Amino acid sequence: MAGTDRFTVGVSRDFLDPDGRNVWGDIRLGELDAAGVDWHYLARDTDELLAPDIDGLDAVLFAAPAVTARTFEGVTRPPILLARFGVGYDAVDLDACTRHGALVTITPDGARRPVATAALTMLLAVLHNVAAKDRLVRQGRWAEREAWMGLGLTGRRIGLLGLGNTARDLVGLLRPFDTEIIAYDPYCPPETARELGVRLADADTVMAEADAVIVMCVLTEETFHLVDARRLSLMKPSAVLLNVARGPIVDEQALIGALRDGRLRGAGLDVFETEPPAADNPLLTMDNVVLSPHSLAWTDEMSAGNGGSAVRAVLDVASGRLPRFVVNRDVLGHAYLSERLGARAAVSASADGQQTPAGVHP
């Protein structure tokens, strides 16, 4: 609807089930209606956004589809906001978005507590052998229960690969268990770690000293296979590894080998290198592994939190304001973005009866 004052938003269709119901429940889309924003679900359910999906829209709120260089091919009027429902953006080509003047936002405020809670849930499930004990009951193997003594969490040393907002929230959840926490994060200020009571160390030290290592960093070229065969060999045989971030951060074949050979007590995986995993993936048959289909944090709390955060980003841009949680900060000087945000600010000011600002300079 280019050329009008209405702000138009496309919502990716992967939110819907075959009957047209939003599988995430209430993701706060009603706040768009209340603000007079025109929104609709995209016509196509696609793995990659392309020109027919986004051309002419002011913003796109999306979850699963990738945003690539091809996304902008043939686009005459790019959206100025791509609001991702979630924290990871490894499937988003930030450089391409920046070149075309599109802000990319994520929702760390909505995902923080649900993902931290999911990490704690997975940690307890692995230490207590929950999956194996569930199978003992279902398969009539009650007499084998004494072979599955668990490990208590209290007093253990927990290693974190990544000490961002979600990991910091997990630190708070772990406090009642009197754990010692060691973390690898080259971007975390030392004073922040000290305030949290966390000891910073290199990745090798974390792997070697921890009783449980939890992967909580983002997937980048730097973190791809951060947990490889060499680092797995540093872990105690009594230790466990958890991944609630992105599958490729862990060399899955190396992990399978360590588990199979008894060089690692167990693992908990909410993510895999290939999703879904192949039917013959050895992880699926291992009793000392707890698995989840990249959805352990999917709760009503996450739906409302992620949705509310993404919707706030949309409403900010619709009013000519710069949203929080922009991940491609280099776009802020782009002429197309500045012009479009300035125009939105003028529309918003006019609607409110305020003096129209001279311009917006994010």
Protein Blocks (a to p, Z undefined) as FASTA:
>chain_A
ZZiabdcddddfklpcfkopafklpnhlmmmmmnopacdddfbdcfbdcfklmgopabdc
dfklccdfklmgopabdcfbdcdedjblklbcfklmmmnopacdddfklmmmmmmmmmmm
mmmmmmnommmmmmmmmnopmmmmmmmcccdfehpacddehjafklmmmmmmmmmnopac
ddddfkbcfklmmmnopacddfklmmmmpmbdcdfbdcdfklgoklafklmmmpcfkbcc
ddfkbfklpcfklmmmmmmnopafbdcdfbdfbdcddfklmklmpmkbccdehilmmcfk
lmmmmmmmmmmmmmmmmnopacehiablmlmmpmklmmmmmmmmmmmmmmnopacdfbdc
ZZ
